[in-house]
């Protein structure tokens, strides 16, 4: 999302889904149900790479069983 205050660190919903390796529908469901961090800018959803990285790391660590 060039031209935003975040520059290359900001992703549209479709770019963010590709960045996470998931579908666009998964990302939107995650935003609504699981609390994926998102910013609203002019009615558009804007995902920050750093926030997505933290969310994905927390999600993968929770999925692992602890011995």
C-alpha positions in Angstrom: 0.0 0.0 0.0 2.3 2.7 -1.3 1.4 6.2 -0.3 0.3 5.4 3.2 2.0 6.7 6.3 3.2 3.1 7.0 4.7 2.6 3.5 5.6 -1.0 2.6 4.7 -2.2 6.1 1.0 -1.7 5.4 -1.0 -4.3 3.5 -4.4 -4.4 2.1 -6.6 -7.4 3.1 -5.7 -9.4 0.0 -2.0 -8.5 0.3 -2.1 -9.5 4.0 -3.8 -12.8 3.2 -1.0 -13.6 0.7 1.6 -12.5 3.2 0.1 -15.0 5.8 -0.2 -17.7 3.2 -4.0 -17.9 3.8 -7.1 -17.0 1.9 -8.8 -13.6 2.0 -11.8 -15.2 3.7 -9.7 -16.7 6.5 -8.2 -13.3 7.1 -11.5 -11.5 7.3 -12.9 -14.3 9.6 -9.8 -14.0 11.8 -10.2 -10.2 12.0 -13.8 -10.6 13.2 -13.5 -13.8 15.3 -9.9 -14.2 16.5 -8.8 -10.6 16.9 -6.3 -10.3 14.1 -5.0 -6.7 14.6 -6.2 -4.3 11.9 -6.4 -0.5 11.3 -9.3 1.2 9.6 -8.3 3.9 7.2 -11.0 5.6 5.2 -13.2 2.5 5.4 -10.4 0.2 4.2 -8.8 -2.5 6.4 -5.1 -2.0 6.7 -2.9 -4.7 8.2 0.6 -4.0 9.5 3.3 -6.6 8.8 4.6 -6.4 12.4 1.1 -7.0 13.8 0.5 -10.0 11.5 3.9 -11.5 12.4 3.1 -11.2 16.2 -0.4 -12.7 15.7 0.9 -15.6 13.6 3.7 -16.4 16.1 1.3 -16.4 19.0 -1.2 -18.5 17.1 1.4 -21.1 16.1 2.8 -21.3 19.7 -0.7 -21.9 21.1 -1.3 -24.7 18.6 1.7 -26.7 19.8 1.0 -29.1 22.7 3.2 -28.5 25.8 4.8 -31.6 27.2 
